[in-house]
Structure formats: structure tokens, C-alpha cells
Amino acid sequence: MFAGFGLGSIAIILGIIAFASLRVLREYERGVVFQLGRFWKVKGPGLVIVIPVIQQMVRVGLRTVTMDVPSQDVISRDNVSVKVNAVVYFRVVDPAKAIINVENYYAATSQLAQTMLRSILGKHELDDMLAEREKLNLAIQKALDAQTDSWGIKVANVEIKNVDLNENMVRAIAKQAEAERERRAKVIHAEGELQASEKLAQAAQVLSRAPSSLQLRYLETLTTIAADKNSTIVFPLPMDLINTLLSTGDKHQVVPPN
């Protein structure tokens, strides 16, 4: 009787051990298995057997992780203080390195991203931060990826989200933009005046070669002015026509007899 009870207990214990040794890993998970404290192999996905006490397994996710980088105080190369935050996309490509080479790969990547953000952006001027974001994103991504390679981490992308300025700097940038718009307006106006003067000079040369064209221009101007009935028109009479009339009058003048 006791023998049967002992065999049943042993079977139950073995069943519990066998059940406890089973692990199921999803498609996006891997198990880093240690045997007696030493790294053995990476298992998964699917059903995995881990011998209790002798082996231990650490689950590692392989999906892309989206990590927000908190706002960092950055001083640009032209001594402007701004607050910059970003988002980092990374994933584990080597589960063994991610567990063995670093204690907490997520926290380590977060701290490194904050440091890289301050370091790289501090080498550029404010205008670059506002206008060259794609270039800066790529620079930060490459720097992070180089550092996290030994951790089995692949940094896929880095995006700068916001560059916050204080109110004084916002007003200064607005004044600068307004001054730039005024400068462009003055340049465009001056170029227009130059082009107009060149065309007027060409028109004067054409009219000087054909005096009759100038008379037609006078008549066209009169037609335009006459459209307004309230206008008073003072039309200059050419001097050559006056001289002709005066000379004709002198020829027909009657001389009284003596």
C-alpha cells in the first residue's frame, strides 16, 4: 500500500516538474537559456523545454520598440538655449547580447539617446535644428546604432519631434523673418524699377527715330484722358507747327501804300 502511494507521489511530482519545464514562446519572442549559470543557447519560437533548477530562461521580445526621449536642454553652437525631445525606434537583433552585455537594454538605450541628442544637436546652430531635421535625425540614428551594436540593438530611426524656444527668441526670430521679407520686397521693387527704366529708354529711342509716332502717342493719350468728361485737357502745340504758321502769315501780310 505504501509502495503504491510512493509511486503515485513520484508520478505526480514528475508530472509537475514536466509541466513546469514547458515554455511557449510567441513568434516575436526568443528565450535566452542559461544552464548552471552559463549561457547555453537561444531557443524559440514555439514549445521550449527548460529543465527546472538546472536551466533558467529569459524572454526577449524582437518587435520594434517605440521609445520617447524626454525633453533635453540643449545649447546650440550659436549659444541659444532650446528644449528638444525625440522618439527612437529600435529592436533587438541579438537576444544573447541584449541580455549578457547590458543589464537593462531599454534603460541603457534611453540614457544613451538622451546623451546623443544633447551632444549632436549642441554642435549645430539653431537654424540647422529648425531647417535640417532630416540631416540631424540621420546623424543621431547613426551615432546611436554604432553604440548599441555591441548590445545586440538595431536603431532603425530617430525623429526629432519638437524644438521649443523661449518667448524672447520667438520674437527675435519673428523680427528677423519680417526684416528678411522687407529686404526681399525692396530688392524686387528695385529690380522692377530697373527693368521699367530700361524699357522706357528703349521706347524713347524708337520714338526719336520716328517723330510721327510721338504725335500718335499724343493722340492716344488724349483718347484715354477724354474718357473722363470732367477732365480739362491742356495739349501742347509743337513749335515747328507754330513756326510754320508764323512764316505763312508773314508772306501774306498786306503792306499799306505810302
Secondary structure as UniProt FT lines:
FT   HELIX           2..20
FT   STRAND          22..25
FT   TURN            27..28
FT   STRAND          29..35
FT   TURN            36..37
FT   STRAND          38..43
FT   STRAND          46..49
FT   TURN            52..54
FT   STRAND          55..61
FT   STRAND          65..75
FT   TURN            77..78
FT   STRAND          81..92
FT   HELIX           95..100
FT   HELIX           105..121
FT   TURN            122..123
FT   HELIX           126..131
FT   HELIX           133..148
FT   HELIX           149..151
FT   STRAND          153..164
FT   HELIX           167..209
FT   HELIX           211..225
FT   TURN            226..227
FT   TURN            229..230
FT   HELIX           239..251
//
